[in-house]
Amino acid sequence: MSIEYIAHDSDGNFAVCVVNITVPDYTPPFLSCPQSYVVELVEQQDSYAVNFNDTRRLINATDASGPVTITLTPETAIIPLWDFRNVTVVATDIHGNQAFCHFQVAVQPAMCVAWSLEAPANGIVNCLPNDERNGYRCLATCNTGFRFTDGDQAKTFSCVAGQLWAPTSIVPDCVPEDTNQAFYDVMATVDYTADGPVSPSCLSQYIGYLGTHYSSLNQVLSERCSAINVKMEITFHNTSVRVKADNEVVIGYTIRIDPVVRQTLLYDLCGSTLGLIFDLSVPSTSAIIEPILNVSSQSTSNQCPSLQAIRSHVTRGFACDEGEVLNSLGESQVPRCLHCPAGTHASKTNECIVCPRGFYQDLVRQGSCKRCPDSMYTRQEGSKSRNDCIPVCGYGTYSPTGLVPCLQCPSNTFSSLPPRDGFKECQRCPANTVTYAPGSKLLDDCRAQCPPGTYSETGLEPCAPCPTNYFQPLEGQTSCIECAANHRTLRP
């Protein structure tokens, strides 16, 4: 805008002064992205080529200054199956102000297509149309020499067009049947009373002292069990210690039985003998382990209090290493240890438990599942790969599953830092507040509308009063209206 001043004198001289007034535009365009979407594949393929320019007609971008230029990054992409791409939309006005928004495109199999049910490791899946011809019924079986850890000979999966697989879309892997035999342990937990407070530094000294007796005790206990004319090798396999109270210590002994002839009856007879020896309620039988029942202060160079065994608890039975579960073959056979497959972990109840959502396990023979990185989650239980962890929705987005692809929060709602499994719906703004645009990320984005007589760049607080000779009768406005000719206001 230019204003021209002209000055005249009485002699006809004049001068001209031109003043240019420029109102800077720092307000970005209004921009609304298309909603995120999923490309569902009916025919089996590993990836899908997507041209994101096809969504330009769904982009809404306006600015009071004039035309707006739209750019998409990337414009095209080849998206692998089960993956997604973020697309950034930039709207630029004639003054260089920019607004940004994002949407996502994912590629996955259509619901209830036979090829989407992956065969288990060391097994196969056979699918046939169901009787109603509106879906599939699939049978998963293991190859010869392999089995499911729960003992099922086969597992059935089914789906109806447009619906998910039941009971799940992840088939558990098959594991080898010919594995190591289980070992047999006697676990004795002994409570000791101390003649003074026990410091944590004493625990390792107690362990060191007890270890000096294990060699001789191994021999004595082996002779006791070998009295049945079968050589039995008994070893102290592991020792744990903890302070139960200031003057009470609990020590756990794991004794492993290894007979020359592996028969369940021999394990049971020796286990029963050792259980009786460690039963402190029968003093005559526990006399041979006296060296580990009374620990004198001198054994720790008088640095720790003496210990006196007062009670015990004994359990025994077959066991496996971490990540393995017992496969019972009948009472007369020594059980074998099955390896828990990927997507599961071994529990204390001797079962391979599927990893819960938000966790995965890509290795076999594991005692726990791996947690997905922050802001990532899995679609379902039993995930077998780190790639199954996908981003969750938050920071202005949500989805029905809480996972990508995410939708923008509608106007007058918001989402911020997501919970572990993502936002499944956005949070509504407090009463009498609204947002300027969809996709709000903070509670602070919820603001009251400017009351009549005021305005702001967004129509929301903070607001400025209309200047003199301007007015605004409506709320939530971005400008004021100039008074008609020959009219003015008495005040701003």
C-alpha positions as CSV (number, residue, x, y, z in Angstrom):
1,M,0.0,0.0,0.0
2,S,1.4,3.4,-1.0
3,I,0.4,6.9,0.4
4,E,1.4,10.0,-1.6
5,Y,1.9,13.4,0.1
6,I,1.9,16.5,-2.2
7,A,3.0,19.9,-0.8
8,H,2.3,23.3,-2.7
9,D,3.5,26.9,-2.0
10,S,2.1,30.2,-3.2
11,D,4.6,30.4,-6.1
12,G,3.4,27.2,-7.6
13,N,6.2,25.0,-6.4
14,F,5.3,21.5,-5.1
15,A,7.0,18.4,-3.8
16,V,5.8,14.8,-3.7
17,C,6.6,12.3,-1.0
18,V,5.5,8.6,-1.4
19,V,5.4,6.3,1.7
20,N,5.1,2.5,1.2
21,I,3.3,0.6,3.9
22,T,3.8,-3.1,4.0
23,V,2.0,-5.4,6.4
24,P,4.2,-8.5,6.9
25,D,2.4,-11.8,6.5
26,Y,3.7,-14.4,9.0
27,T,0.6,-16.5,9.1
28,P,1.0,-20.0,7.5
29,P,-1.8,-21.3,5.2
30,F,-4.6,-23.4,6.5
31,L,-3.8,-27.1,5.6
32,S,-5.7,-30.3,6.1
33,C,-4.2,-33.6,5.1
34,P,-6.1,-36.6,3.6
35,Q,-6.8,-39.4,6.1
36,S,-4.3,-42.3,6.4
37,Y,-5.3,-45.4,4.6
38,V,-4.4,-49.1,4.1
39,V,-3.8,-50.8,0.7
40,E,-5.3,-54.3,1.1
41,L,-3.8,-56.9,-1.2
42,V,-6.0,-59.8,-2.5
43,E,-3.3,-61.4,-4.7
44,Q,-0.1,-62.4,-3.0
45,Q,2.9,-60.1,-3.5
46,D,5.8,-58.9,-1.5
47,S,5.3,-55.1,-2.0
48,Y,3.1,-52.5,-3.7
49,A,3.9,-49.3,-5.6
50,V,1.9,-46.3,-4.4
51,N,1.6,-42.9,-6.1
52,F,0.8,-40.4,-3.3
53,N,0.0,-37.7,-5.8
54,D,-3.3,-39.5,-6.3
55,T,-4.4,-38.0,-3.0
56,R,-3.8,-34.3,-4.0
57,R,-7.6,-33.8,-4.6
58,L,-8.1,-34.7,-0.9
59,I,-5.7,-32.0,0.4
60,N,-7.4,-28.8,1.6
61,A,-5.0,-25.8,1.6
62,T,-6.1,-22.1,1.6
63,D,-4.6,-18.7,2.5
64,A,-5.9,-15.2,2.5
65,S,-2.9,-14.0,0.5
66,G,-3.7,-16.0,-2.6
67,P,-2.7,-19.3,-4.2
68,V,-1.0,-22.0,-2.2
69,T,1.7,-24.4,-3.5
70,I,1.4,-28.1,-2.4
71,T,4.4,-30.5,-2.3
72,L,4.4,-34.1,-1.2
73,T,7.4,-36.0,0.1
74,P,7.8,-38.6,-1.1
75,E,5.6,-38.5,-4.2
76,T,5.9,-42.3,-4.8
77,A,7.1,-45.3,-2.9
78,I,7.3,-49.1,-3.1
79,I,6.0,-50.3,0.2
80,P,6.8,-53.8,1.5
81,L,4.0,-56.0,2.8
82,W,3.2,-55.2,6.4
83,D,5.1,-51.9,6.2
84,F,4.0,-48.3,5.8
85,R,5.3,-44.9,4.7
86,N,5.0,-41.5,6.2
87,V,4.0,-38.8,3.7
88,T,4.7,-35.2,4.5
89,V,2.5,-32.5,2.8
90,V,3.9,-28.9,2.7
91,A,1.7,-25.9,1.8
92,T,3.5,-22.7,0.9
93,D,1.9,-19.3,0.4
94,I,3.1,-16.5,-1.8
95,H,5.1,-15.0,1.1
96,G,7.0,-18.2,1.9
97,N,5.0,-19.2,5.0
98,Q,4.6,-22.9,5.3
99,A,2.2,-25.3,6.9
100,F,2.9,-29.0,7.4
101,C,0.8,-32.1,7.9
102,H,1.3,-35.8,7.6
103,F,-0.5,-39.0,6.6
104,Q,0.4,-42.6,6.4
105,V,-0.1,-45.4,3.9
106,A,0.2,-49.1,4.9
107,V,0.2,-52.2,2.8
108,Q,-1.1,-55.5,4.2
109,P,-3.1,-58.6,3.1
110,A,-6.8,-58.2,2.7
111,M,-8.8,-59.9,5.5
112,C,-9.3,-63.6,5.1
113,V,-7.0,-64.4,2.2
114,A,-5.4,-67.9,2.4
115,W,-1.9,-66.8,1.7
116,S,-1.8,-64.4,4.6
117,L,-1.6,-67.3,7.1
118,E,2.1,-68.1,7.2
119,A,3.2,-71.7,7.7
120,P,5.0,-72.5,11.0
121,A,8.7,-73.2,11.1
122,N,9.2,-77.0,10.4
123,G,5.6,-77.3,9.4
124,I,3.0,-76.7,6.7
125,V,-0.5,-75.1,6.4
126,N,-3.2,-76.4,4.1
127,C,-6.2,-74.2,3.4
128,L,-9.5,-75.0,1.8
129,P,-12.7,-73.0,1.3
130,N,-15.2,-73.5,4.1
131,D,-18.6,-75.1,3.6
132,E,-20.3,-71.8,3.1
133,R,-17.7,-70.7,0.5
134,N,-17.3,-67.4,2.3
135,G,-14.0,-68.0,3.9
136,Y,-11.3,-70.6,4.7
137,R,-10.5,-73.4,7.1
138,C,-6.8,-74.1,7.4
139,L,-5.0,-77.0,9.1
140,A,-1.4,-76.5,10.4
141,T,0.7,-79.6,11.0
142,C,4.3,-80.3,11.8
143,N,6.9,-82.1,9.7
144,T,8.0,-85.6,10.8
145,G,10.3,-85.4,13.9
146,F,8.7,-82.1,15.0
147,R,5.7,-81.2,17.1
148,F,3.8,-78.3,18.7
149,T,4.9,-77.7,22.3
150,D,1.4,-78.1,23.7
151,G,1.1,-81.6,22.3
152,D,-1.6,-80.8,19.6
153,Q,-1.3,-83.0,16.5
154,A,-2.7,-80.2,14.4
155,K,-4.1,-76.7,14.8
156,T,-7.1,-75.3,13.0
157,F,-7.5,-71.7,11.8
158,S,-10.5,-70.2,10.1
159,C,-11.8,-66.9,8.8
160,V,-14.8,-65.4,7.1
161,A,-14.5,-62.8,4.3
162,G,-13.8,-59.4,5.8
163,Q,-12.9,-60.8,9.2
164,L,-9.7,-61.7,11.0
165,W,-8.3,-65.2,11.4
166,A,-9.5,-67.1,14.5
167,P,-8.1,-67.9,17.0
168,T,-5.1,-65.9,15.8
169,S,-3.2,-65.1,12.5
170,I,0.1,-66.3,13.9
171,V,0.8,-70.1,13.8
172,P,3.1,-71.3,16.5
173,D,6.3,-72.9,15.2
174,C,7.0,-76.6,15.4
175,V,10.0,-77.8,17.5
176,P,12.2,-80.9,17.4
177,E,11.0,-84.0,19.3
178,D,14.5,-85.6,19.6
179,T,16.0,-83.3,22.2
180,N,18.1,-83.7,25.3
181,Q,16.7,-85.7,28.3
182,A,15.6,-83.7,31.3
183,F,17.9,-83.5,34.3
184,Y,16.7,-84.4,37.9
185,D,17.3,-81.9,40.7
186,V,16.8,-81.9,44.4
187,M,16.2,-78.4,45.7
188,A,16.7,-77.9,49.4
189,T,16.0,-74.5,51.0
190,V,17.6,-74.2,54.4
191,D,16.9,-71.4,56.9
192,Y,19.7,-70.4,59.2
193,T,19.7,-68.2,62.3
194,A,22.7,-65.9,62.8
195,D,24.2,-64.8,66.1
196,G,24.2,-61.2,64.9
197,P,23.2,-58.9,62.1
198,V,24.3,-60.2,58.6
199,S,25.7,-57.6,56.2
200,P,25.4,-58.2,52.4
201,S,29.2,-58.5,52.2
202,C,29.0,-61.7,54.2
203,L,26.9,-63.6,51.7
204,S,29.8,-64.3,49.3
205,Q,32.0,-65.4,52.2
206,Y,29.3,-67.9,53.3
207,I,29.1,-69.2,49.7
208,G,32.9,-69.6,49.5
209,Y,33.1,-71.5,52.7
210,L,30.2,-73.9,51.8
211,G,31.9,-74.6,48.5
212,T,34.9,-76.0,50.2
213,H,32.8,-79.0,51.4
214,Y,31.0,-79.8,48.2
215,S,33.6,-82.2,46.8
216,S,33.6,-84.5,49.9
217,L,29.8,-84.2,50.2
218,N,29.4,-85.1,46.5
219,Q,31.3,-88.4,47.2
220,V,29.3,-89.2,50.4
221,L,25.9,-88.5,48.8
222,S,26.9,-90.5,45.7
223,E,27.7,-93.5,47.8
224,R,24.4,-93.3,49.7
225,C,22.4,-93.3,46.4
226,S,24.6,-96.0,44.8
227,A,23.7,-98.4,47.6
228,I,21.1,-99.7,45.1
229,N,24.0,-101.2,43.1
230,V,23.7,-98.6,40.3
231,K,26.4,-95.9,40.2
232,M,24.9,-92.5,40.8
233,E,26.8,-89.2,40.5
234,I,25.6,-86.5,42.8
235,T,26.8,-82.9,42.5
236,F,26.0,-79.6,44.2
237,H,25.0,-77.8,41.0
238,N,24.1,-74.4,42.3
239,T,23.9,-72.4,45.6
240,S,21.9,-69.2,46.3
241,V,21.9,-67.1,49.4
242,R,19.8,-64.2,50.7
243,V,19.2,-62.3,53.9
244,K,15.6,-62.9,55.1
245,A,15.9,-60.7,58.2
246,D,18.8,-59.0,60.2
247,N,19.7,-62.3,61.9
248,E,18.2,-64.9,59.5
249,V,19.8,-66.2,56.2
250,V,18.2,-68.5,53.6
251,I,20.5,-70.7,51.5
252,G,19.2,-72.7,48.6
253,Y,21.1,-75.8,47.4
254,T,20.4,-77.5,44.0
255,I,21.8,-81.0,43.9
256,R,21.8,-82.8,40.6
257,I,21.4,-86.6,40.2
258,D,23.1,-88.3,37.2
259,P,22.8,-92.1,37.2
260,V,24.6,-94.3,34.8
261,V,21.3,-96.0,33.9
262,R,18.6,-93.3,33.2
263,Q,15.4,-94.7,34.6
264,T,12.7,-92.7,36.3
265,L,12.6,-95.2,39.3
266,L,16.3,-94.7,40.0
267,Y,15.9,-90.9,39.9
268,D,13.0,-91.2,42.3
269,L,14.8,-93.5,44.8
270,C,17.8,-91.3,44.9
271,G,15.7,-88.1,45.1
272,S,13.8,-89.6,48.0
273,T,17.1,-90.5,49.8
274,L,18.5,-87.0,49.4
275,G,15.2,-85.4,50.4
276,L,15.3,-87.4,53.7
277,I,19.0,-86.3,54.3
278,F,18.1,-82.6,53.9
279,D,15.0,-83.0,56.1
280,L,16.2,-81.3,59.4
281,S,13.2,-82.7,61.3
282,V,15.0,-86.1,61.1
283,P,18.4,-85.3,62.8
284,S,19.8,-88.8,62.4
285,T,19.6,-88.6,58.6
286,S,21.0,-85.1,58.3
287,A,24.1,-85.8,60.3
288,I,26.2,-86.4,57.1
289,I,25.7,-82.9,55.9
290,E,26.6,-81.3,59.3
291,P,29.5,-79.3,57.7
292,I,27.0,-77.1,55.8
293,L,24.4,-76.9,58.5
294,N,26.7,-75.1,61.0
295,V,28.9,-72.3,59.8
296,S,31.2,-70.9,62.4
297,S,32.4,-67.3,62.5
298,Q,36.0,-68.6,62.2
299,S,35.2,-69.9,58.7
300,T,34.9,-66.2,57.6
301,S,37.9,-65.0,59.6
302,N,35.6,-63.7,62.3
303,Q,34.2,-61.1,59.9
304,C,30.7,-62.5,59.8
305,P,28.4,-64.0,62.4
306,S,28.0,-67.8,62.8
307,L,25.0,-69.6,61.2
308,Q,22.9,-72.4,62.6
309,A,20.4,-74.3,60.4
310,I,16.9,-74.4,62.0
311,R,14.5,-75.6,59.3
312,S,14.4,-76.9,55.7
313,H,12.1,-77.4,52.8
314,V,12.8,-79.9,50.0
315,T,11.4,-80.3,46.5
316,R,12.6,-82.6,43.7
317,G,11.8,-83.5,40.1
318,F,12.8,-83.3,36.5
319,A,13.7,-79.9,35.1
320,C,15.0,-78.3,32.0
321,D,17.3,-75.3,31.2
322,E,15.9,-71.8,30.7
323,G,13.7,-71.6,27.6
324,E,12.8,-75.3,27.7
325,V,9.7,-77.2,28.9
326,L,9.3,-80.8,29.9
327,N,7.8,-83.2,27.4
328,S,6.4,-86.1,29.4
329,L,6.7,-89.5,27.6
330,G,5.0,-91.5,30.3
331,E,5.8,-92.5,33.9
332,S,8.4,-95.1,32.9
333,Q,10.4,-92.8,30.5
334,V,12.7,-89.9,31.4
335,P,11.0,-86.8,29.9
336,R,12.8,-84.7,27.3
337,C,13.1,-80.9,27.1
338,L,11.3,-79.2,24.3
339,H,12.6,-75.9,23.1
340,C,10.1,-73.0,23.3
341,P,9.8,-71.6,19.7
342,A,10.1,-68.0,18.6
343,G,7.2,-65.9,19.6
344,T,7.0,-67.6,23.1
345,H,8.9,-68.0,26.3
346,A,9.2,-70.7,28.9
347,S,7.1,-70.1,32.1
348,K,7.6,-71.4,35.6
349,T,4.5,-73.5,35.0
350,N,6.3,-75.6,32.4
351,E,4.6,-74.1,29.4
352,C,5.7,-72.1,26.3
353,I,3.7,-68.9,26.7
354,V,3.1,-66.7,23.7
355,C,4.6,-63.2,24.0
356,P,1.9,-60.6,25.0
357,R,1.2,-57.6,22.8
358,G,4.0,-55.1,23.0
359,F,6.6,-57.9,23.2
360,Y,8.2,-60.3,20.7
361,Q,10.8,-63.1,20.7
362,D,12.9,-63.8,17.6
363,L,14.9,-66.6,19.2
364,V,14.2,-70.1,20.4
365,R,14.8,-71.4,24.0
366,Q,14.2,-68.1,25.8
367,G,13.0,-67.5,29.3
368,S,11.4,-64.1,28.6
369,C,10.1,-62.0,25.7
370,K,11.7,-58.8,24.4
371,R,9.9,-55.5,24.9
372,C,9.2,-53.4,21.8
373,P,11.1,-50.0,21.8
374,D,9.3,-47.0,23.2
375,S,6.3,-45.8,21.2
376,M,6.1,-49.1,19.4
377,Y,3.7,-52.0,19.9
378,T,2.7,-55.3,18.2
379,R,-0.6,-56.0,16.4
380,Q,-1.2,-59.3,18.3
381,E,0.3,-61.8,20.6
382,G,3.0,-64.3,19.7
383,S,5.1,-61.9,17.6
384,K,8.3,-63.5,16.3
385,S,10.2,-60.5,14.9
386,R,11.4,-57.0,15.9
387,N,9.8,-55.9,12.6
388,D,6.4,-56.8,14.2
389,C,6.9,-53.8,16.5
390,I,5.2,-50.8,14.7
391,P,4.7,-47.2,15.8
392,V,1.8,-46.2,17.9
393,C,-0.5,-43.3,17.3
394,G,-0.2,-40.1,19.3
395,Y,0.8,-36.4,19.0
396,G,-2.2,-35.4,17.2
397,T,-3.2,-38.8,15.8
398,Y,-5.2,-41.9,16.6
399,S,-6.5,-45.1,15.0
400,P,-9.0,-47.8,15.9
401,T,-6.1,-50.1,16.8
402,G,-3.9,-47.5,18.3
403,L,-1.2,-48.4,15.7
404,V,-0.2,-47.0,12.3
405,P,-1.6,-46.0,9.9
406,C,-2.9,-43.1,12.1
407,L,-5.7,-40.7,11.5
408,Q,-5.6,-37.0,12.5
409,C,-7.5,-36.0,15.6
410,P,-10.7,-34.2,14.6
411,S,-11.2,-30.6,15.4
412,N,-11.7,-29.8,19.1
413,T,-9.8,-32.9,20.2
414,F,-6.1,-33.6,20.8
415,S,-3.7,-36.4,21.6
416,S,-0.2,-36.0,23.1
417,L,2.3,-38.5,24.5
418,P,0.8,-41.8,23.6
419,P,0.2,-44.7,26.0
420,R,2.1,-47.9,25.3
421,D,-0.6,-49.2,22.9
422,G,-1.3,-45.8,21.3
423,F,-4.4,-43.6,21.2
424,K,-7.5,-45.4,20.0
425,E,-9.5,-42.1,20.3
426,C,-8.5,-38.5,20.9
427,Q,-9.2,-36.6,24.0
428,R,-11.9,-33.9,23.8
429,C,-11.1,-30.3,24.6
430,P,-12.4,-28.9,27.9
431,A,-15.8,-27.1,27.8
432,N,-16.0,-23.8,25.9
433,T,-12.6,-24.4,24.1
434,V,-11.8,-25.4,20.6
435,T,-8.8,-26.1,18.4
436,Y,-7.7,-24.0,15.4
437,A,-7.2,-27.1,13.1
438,P,-7.4,-30.9,13.2
439,G,-4.4,-32.8,14.5
440,S,-3.8,-30.9,17.7
441,K,-1.1,-32.3,19.9
442,L,-1.5,-30.5,23.2
443,L,-4.1,-29.5,25.8
444,D,-2.8,-26.0,25.3
445,D,-4.0,-26.1,21.7
446,C,-7.6,-26.0,23.1
447,R,-8.4,-22.4,23.5
448,A,-11.5,-20.2,23.9
449,Q,-12.8,-18.3,20.9
450,C,-12.3,-14.6,20.7
451,P,-15.4,-12.8,22.0
452,P,-17.2,-10.2,19.9
453,G,-15.2,-7.0,19.5
454,T,-11.9,-8.9,19.4
455,Y,-9.9,-10.9,16.9
456,S,-6.7,-12.9,16.4
457,E,-4.8,-14.7,13.6
458,T,-6.5,-17.9,14.5
459,G,-9.8,-16.6,16.0
460,L,-8.7,-18.1,19.3
461,E,-7.2,-16.6,22.5
462,P,-5.1,-14.6,23.0
463,C,-7.2,-11.9,21.3
464,A,-6.8,-8.2,20.5
465,P,-9.6,-5.6,20.6
466,C,-10.8,-4.2,17.3
467,P,-9.1,-0.8,16.5
468,T,-10.9,2.4,16.5
469,N,-13.5,2.7,13.7
470,Y,-13.6,-1.1,13.3
471,F,-16.0,-3.6,14.8
472,Q,-16.7,-7.4,15.0
473,P,-20.1,-8.7,16.1
474,L,-19.2,-12.4,16.0
475,E,-16.9,-14.6,18.1
476,G,-14.0,-16.6,16.8
477,Q,-13.0,-14.2,14.1
478,T,-9.6,-13.5,12.5
479,S,-10.3,-9.8,11.5
480,C,-12.5,-6.8,12.2
481,I,-14.9,-5.0,9.9
482,E,-14.3,-1.3,9.0
483,C,-17.1,1.1,9.8
484,A,-19.2,2.4,6.9
485,A,-18.4,5.9,5.4
486,N,-19.2,8.7,7.8
487,H,-19.4,6.3,10.7
488,R,-16.9,5.7,13.5
489,T,-16.6,4.0,16.9
490,L,-16.2,5.9,20.1
491,R,-13.5,3.6,21.3
492,P,-11.5,0.5,20.3
